[in-house]
C-alpha cells in the first residue's frame, strides 16, 4: 500500500521490466555466424524507429530519444522504453514506447508528448534556492537531493529543477519529487513516490547459505511453505532465489531465528504478519512468471523488501520498499494476499514504461493496477482459506467497514463505476473505480453466475468475460505500452492492441476487451485496432487538392486508418509530378493508423496547369492509392501555415490569437476559404474559434458546445469572398469554461 491508500507513488523514476542486456560480439568471433537473438533484432528496429521520429515519436531538432529498457511481452513482442532529452536535458513527461517483434518489424508507438519542445536552457534561479523551496514542502525533512535541471513537459513546457525531498508529511512518510520553475522559483509540480493502501488513514511511524522451504503459520492463508534462507545455524525470512525479497519489523532487521518455523497464526503477531507477506509476494512472483511472463517485480529479476508493524491503519509502497500497518481495532495486520499484491503491484506500475506518472487519473489507474495484481495473485493461489474474489482488503477489514473497494461494483464503496470528465479531478483511490470495473467485466462478465456477483454496466449492455488469466495477460501487455501521460483512453487502445496480438485468429478476447471499455463509458480512441479479416487499411488526404505558385510549395497530410486485421508498415511515394516538382514525405514510412506530411515543392520553371498526383501507400500486406489534384498558378494565393505553439489560457483567461500573413495575392478570398486547425486540448467543447480578416471582420468557425471529445483536428470552411486577401489573418481562440487546458499546434489558411 502506498502513502495514498493502495497507491504507488507518482515517482519520476523510470524503471522498466525485464531489461535485456544486448552484448555485441565481434563478427570475427562468431564462426559460423549465428542469427541475432530476437530481442536484439527488436531493439535495433525500435532504436531506428525512435531515431527517425516514427509516428508518435515525432520530435523537434533539439530532441532525441535514448532507450532505457526493453521488456519482453506476449506474442513475441518487445517493448522498448525511451527517455526523451532536449538539448541534453531529461524531459520529464516526454517518455515514449516502441513495440517491435523479433523479426525486426515495428508494431506500434506511443508517446507521452508529441509536440515539439522549445524552451531556454539557462536557469535564472540558483540551484540552492530551488533546493530551499523544495525543502519547505515537507514539515519533517531527512534529506534533500542535489537539484537536477530538467524540462517539464506539458501544455506549456518549462525549464525546471527536480529536487527529491525525503521525510514525512503530517501523517505519512514521503519521498517527494518537487519541480521548481528555473526562471521564477514557482512550484510547477509535486509527485510523491509513497503510495498508500487506503485514503484518509492516519498514524504514526516507528522508528554461506542454503535455500529452504520454511514452515509458516499464517493468519490469512493457514499453514503454508515459504522460501527462506539458512546461514550456518540461523534461518531468516529472506528469499533465497528472489533478489531483494525479505520481511522484517518496521525500523528493524529481517526476522531470523534458530529454526525454520515461523509465526503462531495470531493476527497481532508480527512474525506471523511476515509469513503472510512472504507468502503473498512469493505467490505474486510465481503468477507474474507463469501467467504473464514477467521476471519479478521490476521485470529484471529484482524485488523489494517488506516490513510489518507500521504504526498506521494503512500500508504503502515508497518507490523501493513496502510497509504494512494494522486494522483500526489492532486485531489484524494489513498483510492479506490482496493487500500485499496491491502494494507490490505499485512497484510493477512504477517499473513498466512511463514510470509512476502524475495526476489523479494516472494515480487512480496506478491504484487500480495494485488492485488488479492483488486479484490476480489471489486467483493464481486459489487458497482454500483466502479464496479468490474481487473485493479489496476484505480480510483485513481495515476500519471495520469490510472491503475498501469492490471491483465488480465500485459504487458499493462510494466510488465511480463509470468513466467521466470528472475522473481527472477525483481522489486517486476513488478514481481506481472505472478500471477496476473494466477488469472485472473483462475477466468475469456482467452476469458470470456460479456464485460470483453480477456487475452493472454503464450502458446497460451485457459483457461476457474471458477468464481472469486472459484478462491479466491483456491488462499487463497493455501496461507495457504505458507512458507517463497514461489515461483510460490510452489504456483502451493499448489493451485492444494487446488482445489482437496475444490471440491471433480469435476476436473473442478483442470483442470482450472492447465491450468492457464501452461498458464503463470509455469511448473509442483514435487509431485503435480492429479485429477480423485480412490485414488492411484506408488512405485519406487532409484535402483533395492544392494550389501553388511556380517556385512555391504546398503540404497535405496523408492519413492511414487500420480497417481490419493487424497493423502493417506502409511506405509512401508519389508519382505524376509536373516537371521541376519534387515530393517529400515526413516520415516516409508509417504504421497503419499513422500519418505523414507530404510536401510538394515546385521550381520556377514548373509549367502552370492542373494535374493529378498519385500517392501510393505500399503496405507489407496490401497497397492503396489516393489522388491529389495539384494546380500550379502564378496568380494563386497559396496556403499559409503557422506552426508556432500557442498556449490557450483556461477560463477566465483572455482570448488569444495566432497570425498568418498573405502577401501578393491578386484576387479576393474565396467563398470556400478553408481554415485547418490543430489543437491539443482536454475538452474541446469549451473552445470558441473565430477567423479574423485583415479588416477586422470576424467569421465564427466553432462555438462552445457539449462535445466531450478532446483534440481538434478539423478544417472549417467560410465564405470570405468579400475580403481583400492581403494582410494579417488571425485565428482567435477563447476558452469559455473552467478546468480544461490545451494549446494550438498549427493552423493553415487557404483563401
C-alpha positions, -999 to 999 in steps of 0.1 A, spaced: 0 0 0 14 34 -6 11 66 11 -22 73 -6 -40 41 2 -34 13 -22 -14 38 -43 20 36 -59 40 68 -57 40 92 -85 76 86 -90 97 103 -116 119 72 -116 117 52 -148 124 16 -141 115 -9 -167 106 -46 -166 129 -73 -179 156 -50 -192 177 -71 -215 214 -66 -219 224 -69 -256 261 -79 -258 279 -70 -290 300 -98 -304 327 -90 -330 320 -107 -363 353 -124 -363 344 -142 -330 314 -159 -345 321 -188 -367 298 -197 -383 277 -166 -379 247 -171 -357 214 -153 -363 208 -124 -339 186 -130 -309 150 -118 -313 154 -93 -286 185 -78 -303 166 -76 -336 136 -60 -319 159 -35 -300 176 -25 -333 143 -19 -350 129 1 -321 160 23 -320 158 30 -357 121 40 -353 129 63 -324 158 79 -343 136 85 -374 107 101 -354 82 74 -365 46 82 -359 41 92 -322 78 97 -318 80 129 -338 103 154 -322 120 187 -327 156 192 -339 169 197 -304 153 165 -290 165 129 -290 154 95 -276 175 71 -256 164 36 -249 164 28 -212 147 -6 -212 135 -35 -233 107 -57 -219 95 -90 -233 58 -92 -236 34 -118 -250 31 -129 -286 68 -125 -293 67 -87 -289 93 -65 -272 85 -31 -256 113 -5 -258 111 23 -233 127 56 -243 137 87 -224 134 120 -243 160 147 -239 161 183 -250 195 198 -256 208 171 -234 184 177 -205 160 149 -194 124 157 -204 101 147 -175 68 136 -192 84 132 -226 89 94 -225 79 70 -253 75 33 -261 82 14 -293 68 -20 -299 88 -43 -322 89 -81 -328 118 -105 -331 117 -102 -369 126 -65 -367 91 -52 -375 79 -21 -356 44 -29 -344 34 4 -327 45 35 -309 32 57 -281 45 89 -266 36 110 -236 43 142 -255 40 146 -293 45 184 -297 80 198 -303 96 214 -273 111 249 -274 124 263 -241 155 281 -230 181 261 -211 197 288 -190 183 289 -155 177 323 -138 172 307 -104 201 295 -83 200 257 -77 204 263 -39 172 284 -39 154 256 -57 166 232 -31 154 255 -3 120 259 -19 117 221 -23 128 215 13 99 237 26 73 214 11 77 188 39 73 196 77 99 169 85 129 165 62 155 137 63 174 145 31 173 168 0 189 157 -33 211 179 -55 188 198 -78 188 184 -114 179 208 -143 152 192 -164 125 201 -189 90 196 -175 67 186 -205 31 196 -207 8 221 -224 35 248 -216 69 231 -212 92 247 -186 128 246 -176 128 233 -140 148 219 -112 138 185 -99 146 181 -62 138 149 -42 129 156 -6 128 126 18 109 129 51 74 129 64 41 147 58 18 153 88 6 117 86 29 96 65 64 91 51 72 109 19 97 108 -9 86 139 -27 98 150 -62 94 188 -64 97 206 -97 107 242 -93 105 267 -121 141 276 -131 131 311 -140 106 322 -114 111 298 -84 74 288 -85 65 252 -78 53 236 -110 45 201 -99 50 177 -70 50 139 -72 53 115 -42 68 81 -45 49 70 -15 15 54 -23 -8 43 5 -33 14 5 -64 34 17 -73 71 16 -78 91 48 -58 67 71 -37 83 98 -10 70 121 25 74 135 57 59 121 81 35 140 113 41 145 274 -192 31 237 -201 27 211 -228 20 178 -223 3 149 -239 23 112 -241 25 101 -227 58 70 -238 77 48 -208 80 18 -205 103 0 -175 88 -31 -156 99 -48 -153 65 -39 -184 45 -33 -211 71 -2 -233 72 20 -227 42 55 -232 29 76 -201 23 111 -198 8 136 -188 35 174 -187 39 198 -206 62 232 -194 71 250 -217 95 226 -224 123 205 -193 117 174 -191 95 159 -158 81 129 -145 63 150 -136 33 140 -151 0 170 -171 -13 160 -170 -50 141 -138 -55 166 -109 -52 155 -82 -28 126 -100 -12 127 -101 26 105 -93 56 113 -77 90 99 -55 117 93 -18 108 125 1 115 143 -32 124 161 -61 107 149 -91 88 134 -117 111 157 -146 119 158 -175 144 173 -209 152 147 -229 134 127 -227 102 93 -225 117 76 -191 116 46 -174 131 19 -185 155 -12 -178 134 -22 -147 155 -34 -115 139 -14 -95 164 19 -113 159 43 -95 136 63 -126 127 30 -141 116 24 -110 95 57 -116 78 46 -152 69 16 -137 52 37 -111 35 63 -135 21 36 -160 10 18 -131 -8 48 -117 -27 63 -151 -35 29 -162 -49 26 -130 -69 61 -135 -83 51 -170 -94 19 -157 -110 39 -130 -129 63 -156 -143 38 -184 -152 8 -163 -163 23 -131 -176 60 -140 -185 74 -112 -162 106 -117 -143 99 -104 -108 86 -71 -96 109 -48 -116 108 -72 -146 145 -80 -145 146 -104 -116 146 -80 -87 121 -75 -58 120 -52 -28 119 -56 10 88 -55 32 84 -45 68 55 -51 92 45 -33 124 39 1 108 20 22 134 -6 32 109 -40 20 98 -27 16 63 1 2 41 22 18 15 48 15 -13 75 42 -12 92 35 -45 117 9 -32 100 -10 -3 66 -20 11 54 -12 46 24 -28 63 3 -15 92 -27 -29 110 -65 -27 112 -81 1 132 -91 -23 160 -55 -36 162 -66 -72 158 -51 -78 123 -21 -68 103 -27 -54 69 -9 -82 52 -36 -102 34 -27 -116 0 -46 -89 -19 -31 -61 1 5 -75 -4 -2 -80 -41 -16 -44 -43 15 -28 -27 40 -47 -48 17 -40 -78 26 -4 -73 62 -14 -79 51 -32 -112 34 0 -123 65 21 -115 88 -4 -132 69 -5 -165 75 21 -193 64 56 -182 72 51 -145 46 61 -120 34 93 -138 14 120 -122 -21 134 -119 -53 120 -104 -64 100 -134 -30 84 -138 -28 79 -100 -62 62 -100 -51 38 -127 -20 32 -105 -42 23 -76 -64 1 -98 -32 -17 -111 -24 -26 -75 -60 -39 -70 -57 -59 -102 -24 -76 -93 -39 -84 -59 -69 -101 -75 -46 -120 -100 -24 -132 -71 -55 -145 -52 -67 -162 -84 -34 -178 -90 -30 -190 -54 -66 -204 -52 -61 -207 -15 -88 -225 4 -88 -201 33 -84 -168 14 -105 -177 -16 -102 -156 -48 -125 -126 -51 -127 -91 -64 -130 -73 -31 -101 -53 -19 -89 -58 17 -119 -77 29 -99 -99 52 -81 -70 68 -113 -51 74 -92 -20 78 -116 3 95 -144 -21 104 -165 -15 73 -154 -45 53 -136 -41 19 -123 -7 9 -131 -13 -28 -154 -36 -48 -140 -42 -83 -173 -56 -96 -193 -26 -83 -171 3 -71 -202 23 -62 -207 0 -32 -178 18 -16 -189 52 -30 -165 51 -59 -175 58 -96 -184 27 -117 -181 47 -149 -155 70 -166 -164 106 -169 -147 140 -173 -146 143 -135 -122 114 -131 -90 135 -137 -100 156 -106 -112 126 -84 -92 114 -54 -69 86 -66 -84 57 -47 -119 66 -58 -105 71 -93 -95 34 -94 -132 25 -98 -136 26 -136 -106 5 -145 -113 -20 -116 -148 -23 -130 -134 -28 -165 -111 -56 -153 -139 -75 -136 -162 -72 -167 -133 -85 -189 -124 -113 -165 -159 -125 -154 -185 -106 -174 -216 -87 -162 -235 -118 -152 -210 -146 -145 -231 -169 -124 -215 -196 -102 -219 -175 -71 -199 -146 -85 -215 -112 -82 -233 -95 -111 -217 -63 -123 -238 -34 -135 -227 -18 -168 -229 19 -176 -245 14 -210 -270 -14 -200 -250 -38 -221 -242 -75 -214 -205 -84 -213 -191 -120 -214 -158 -124 -196 -128 -143 -209 -114 -155 -176 -91 -139 -151 -58 -153 -166 -66 -140 -201 -78 -107 -186 -45 -104 -167 -25 -110 -199 -44 -84 -218 -41 -59 -190 -4 -65 -184 6 -63 -221 -14 -31 -224 5 -18 -194 38 -24 -213 28 4 -237 22 29 -208 37 64 -209 38 90 -181 6 106 -195 -13 73 -191 -51 76 -191 -81 55 -197 -84 61 -234 -47 52 -239 -53 21 -219 -83 11 -240 -62 14 -272 -32 -4 -257 -53 -33 -244 -72 -37 -276 -38 -39 -294 -27 -65 -268 -58 -86 -274 -52 -87 -311 -15 -96 -307 -20 -122 -279 -48 -141 -295 -43 -141 -333 -71 -157 -353 -96 -150 -325 -118 -119 -320 -134 -132 -288 -109 -116 -265 -108 -84 -285 -145 -81 -285 -147 -87 -248 -120 -61 -241 -138 -35 -263 -172 -43 -248 -158 -39 -212 -144 -5 -220 -177 5 -237 -195 -7 -206 -176 17 -183 -181 47 -207 -145 48 -221 -152 57 -258 -131 47 -288 -96 60 -291 -81 74 -323 -62 47 -342 -74 18 -321 -71 -16 -339 -99 -36 -354 -102 -74 -353 -111 -98 -381 -104 -102 -417 -71 -98 -436 -47 -70 -427 -59 -38 -444 -61 -1 -441 -75 30 -457 -57 61 -470 -72 96 -470 -58 131 -475 -65 161 -454 -75 179 -485 -81 166 -521 -64 195 -539 -40 223 -536 -27 254 -554 8 267 -556 28 293 -575 58 283 -596 87 281 -572 65 276 -542 54 246 -522 23 231 -505 17 205 -480 -10 178 -474 -14 153 -446 -16 116 -456 -37 98 -431 -39 60 -427 -65 40 -407 -65 4 -398 -97 -12 -411 -91 -49 -405 -65 -74 -393 -32 -64 -377 -10 -33 -381 14 -32 -410 42 -9 -421 33 14 -451 59 31 -474 47 62 -491 56 75 -526 42 100 -552 41 98 -590 27 120 -618 45 152 -606 49 180 -631 83 189 -644 105 205 -618 84 194 -589 95 171 -560 76 152 -533 89 146 -498 71 125 -471 78 130 -434 81 103 -423 83 82 -455 72 50 -436 43 48 -411 24 21 -393 -13 17 -403 -31 42 -382 -3 68 -385 1 99 -407 27 116 -428 31 151 -441 36 153 -479 54 185 -492 52 192 -529 78 217 -540 78 233 -575 105 252 -593 103 285 -612 101 265 -644 73 242 -634 45 246 -660 12 261 -650 -19 240 -650 -38 213 -630 -30 176 -629 -34 146 -607 -6 133 -584 -9 97 -574 1 89 -538 9 52 -533 8 35 -500 28 3 -502 20 -19 -472 36 -52 -462 3 -69 -470 -18 -46 -492 -13 -15 -513 -36 16 -518 -35 48 -537 -51 83 -533 -53 112 -558 -43 147 -551 -51 175 -577 -22 200 -579 -27 233 -596 3 255 -605 -9 290 -610 13 322 -610 -18 342 -598 -26 318 -569 -29 326 -533 -10 297 -518 -19 283 -483 -1 298 -454 7 279 -421 17 290 -387 32 261 -367 42 282 -336 28 267 -305 2 289 -288 -10 281 -252 -47 286 -246 -54 301 -212 -81 284 -191 -113 304 -184 -115 332 -174 -83 339 -193 -84 363 -223 -88 352 -259 -55 345 -277 -47 346 -314 -22 333 -340 -14 351 -372 -10 340 -408 0 367 -433 -8 367 -470 11 389 -494 10 394 -532 -23 377 -539 -41 393 -569 -77 382 -561 -102 383 -532 -105 354 -508 -128 327 -520 -164 317 -510 -148 284 -498 -119 298 -477 -106 269 -456 -91 271 -421 -74 239 -410 -69 239 -372 -49 215 -349 -54 219 -312 -44 196 -283 -70 200 -255 -86 181 -227 -122 192 -236 -128 209 -270 -164 217 -261 -151 247 -241 -135 264 -271 -148 292 -294 -128 297 -326 -130 328 -350 -112 337 -381 -104 375 -381 -99 390 -416 -73 418 -421 -101 444 -419 -113 431 -386 -143 412 -399 -149 381 -378 -160 347 -391 -172 322 -365 -156 288 -370 -168 270 -339 -190 278 -309 -187 262 -275 -209 231 -271 -212 198 -251 -188 179 -274 -169 157 -248 -141 149 -272 -106 163 -267 -84 175 -295 -94 195 -326 -81 184 -360 -107 200 -382 -109 220 -415 -135 247 -414 -150 265 -445 -163 300 -446 -174 324 -473 -148 352 -472 -153 363 -508 -159 399 -498 -124 401 -482 -93 416 -498 -67 388 -495 -35 405 -484 -26 413 -448 -27 396 -414 -54 370 -408 -59 358 -373 -72 326 -357 -87 337 -324 -93 311 -296 -111 316 -263 -118 291 -236 -152 299 -221 -153 273 -193 -130 263 -164 -108 233 -157 -96 220 -191 -65 233 -209 -46 229 -241 -27 246 -269 -27 253 -307 -1 233 -325 -7 247 -360 -33 263 -384 -34 266 -422 -53 293 -441 -63 287 -478 -81 316 -493 
